[in-house]
Amino acid sequence: MGNKSELIILGIESSCDDTAAAIIRNDLILSNQVSGQAIHMAYGGVVPELASRAHQQNIIPVVDLAIKNAGISIDDISAVAFTRGPGLLGSLLVGTSFAKGFALARNIPLIEVNHLQGHVLAHFIREPSVDSKQPKFPFICLLVSGGNSQIILVRDYLDMEVIGQTIDDAAGEAFDKCAKVMGFPYPGGPLIDKFAQSGNPLAYKFSKPKIGGLDYSFSGLKTSFLYFIRDRIAENPNFIVDNKADICASLQETIIQVLMTKVVKAAKETGITTFAVAGGVSANSGLRSALIDLAKVHNWEMHIPPFKFTTDNAAMIAIAGYYKYLNGEFASHDMVPYSRVTMK
Ligand code: KG4
């Protein structure tokens, strides 16, 4: 293995409730391991203290598996890239400390990665025997996850600007919090997607935010949904069970319309016609088809990555690490993680 013209990067992701490690050779993925944390389901959301402890337990086995499945030796690794933030501080500390220790023990460079930049760069991961089409610069990326909703202008691999973002809840939070109101387990987004498929998206109307520019807001929708359910249950205690599919389809439709409106606005304002989507919510089947339809109507190029690269994963951290390595961007060992940050 390992010759001078190739870089082998170990990526580490531990920003929330997934402990993940991946190996890439240049931009080609060799392995991608993710260990989720089922413990949070019992609490209806991620419990930060439990997440940190689970990361501590999982990190070494997950990295070990990533190295084994990549078919490389630990000596082949050229650098270690890790998520510095944003995310849960205790969770980030586990990945950061592991990466520092690994870099120090192996005497290799350390590379810090912004989690959000990683989500965008997931579009550039190549897979063996898959002929994927990568977005050309400049493009606009809609990043929708449990913690973020942003519209990002991507000029180059490491040159990105957030041109719109949520001022309160993220789109994933809107899905999950409304799902909780209906009594669904965490995370409720995928369940709303599932039930929505047999429902009428026009059955109910929910309030949409009136917010300027390219920013989003989802907290008003969450509140109006809560009151809507409360009032309907007062009339019919079985309202949710009787109308589950229609409620889910209407709620999903509202979230999609809110997201789409600003994507169209961003296209108008920038003149850019290449689009990409990233983050866990981009797994939503309604959002995927809405984006594809929008692209057809406007003659845009739309890039939707495979599911495994849309949710939290370490391959996206490794690919970001690869481009940072090429750019000579290395981290010092005295740096600390950050819980909140926008893209630089
Ligand atoms: O990017 P991600 O894996 O991690 C975090 O940001 O934590 O995103 C997770 C979010 C959750 O809110 C989850 O409910 C949402 O993505 N999600 C979905 C779907 N799959 C995941 N939301 C709607 N429909 C889906 N199919």
Residues whose N, C-alpha, C, O or C-beta is under 5 A from the ligand:
A	BS01	KG4	C16 S145 G146 G147 G172 E173 F175 D176 P187 G188 G189 P190 D193 G279 G280 V281 A283 N284 S285 T310 T311 D312
